[in-house]
Amino acid sequence: MTLSVVTTLYKSKTYLEVFLKEIISSIETIEVMDYELIFVNDGSPDDSVEYLLERKKDISQIKVIDLSRNFGRHYAIQAGLNYASGEYVFLIDNDLETPPSVLVDYYNEIIIDKNLDVVYGYQEARKGNFIEKKAGSVFWVLINKLSDTKIPHNILTERLMTKQYVNELLRLQDANLFMGGMMYWVGFNQKGIPVKKGQRDGASTYSIKRRAELMLQAITSFSGKPLEWLFYIGISISFFSFLFLIYLATQKIIHQDEVQLGWTSIVAINVLILGIISTFLGLIGIYIYKIFRQVQGRPNVIIKKIYE
């Protein structure tokens, strides 16, 4: 078989030497006739590209796709998959949290079951501190509650895929990418196996703000249920507001001067309603913006240069 390994670059220089050694060792363990190592530079500010071009003198299988700027990890992954030519495609992060040797485990699963199109990894227990673990758990519970497509919890980037599966995945023309959901929405025969992730050296490139943005992207790209919730919440607020007005009117008629409506309560209610309306409009605006991005027809990435 022929194999394409796809990985993205962003502040990756620290890990590349060990990554190259381990991924090549894993490839040599399995029955591969030919392979390519595709690195997609997602606007990395370090000298990752320069290092790889130097190593390419000894490792001819290295190919570098240099994007014109930082477009985001999911878009860089899509660019790499689009360039892959192997019968099988192995997607992996190069930060060594997941050892490249999992390729051998994935390959063995596909050898045992020829009907498999995808083998992916998942974490049985999330790594990190208490907040990171809880935040990850909440994310997967929330996305599965909101989405019609049920996605396995704690899935990893790392997966071995048939070329047919990758081709069908690339047919999705989403401008707003949530690869974790898209990869499962496509279907095919997929199998998950438990993988233990290690702790990377150095700080993660995913800040709390970036993780929150990813959650919002995932939910609004893969579910319309928040809009349904807005409708039902709006109906509920209108109904109870109407009941409250009837109650006030009734009290005023019965007790007359004894009932003091007061400006404070009226202002408080108005502020509450204004906050709810602002939230609703903001959420609707996010969906409208996503439609706007989709109909613009812009490419998801721009490739500056390819080093083959």
Number of C-alpha atoms within 10 A of each C-alpha: 11 14 24 25 25 27 24 29 27 21 18 20 19 15 15 17 13 13 18 18 11 16 21 15 13 17 20 13 12 14 12 12 10 13 21 20 21 23 25 29 29 26 19 19 15 14 13 19 23 11 13 20 17 10 14 16 10 9 15 12 16 20 20 23 23 21 20 14 15 17 15 15 18 17 22 28 23 20 22 23 24 14 14 21 15 18 16 24 25 26 23 23 19 24 26 18 13 20 20 25 15 21 24 17 17 22 20 13 18 18 10 9 10 8 11 17 20 26 23 22 23 20 16 14 12 16 14 12 8 9 9 13 13 12 13 18 14 13 20 18 14 13 22 19 14 17 18 13 17 15 18 15 16 17 19 20 18 23 22 29 25 18 20 13 18 21 13 13 20 17 9 11 12 16 19 18 21 19 18 15 20 19 18 17 15 16 14 15 12 16 15 17 15 14 19 15 18 13 13 12 11 8 8 10 9 10 10 11 9 11 14 14 12 16 19 15 16 21 22 23 20 21 17 14 15 15 15 11 12 18 13 12 14 14 12 12 14 12 11 11 13 12 12 12 11 12 12 15 13 12 15 15 11 11 10 11 9 9 13 11 10 8 9 9 10 11 11 11 13 12 12 12 13 12 12 16 14 12 13 18 12 12 16 15 12 15 15 12 12 17 13 12 14 14 10 10 11 10 10 17 17 15 16 11 11 12 14 13
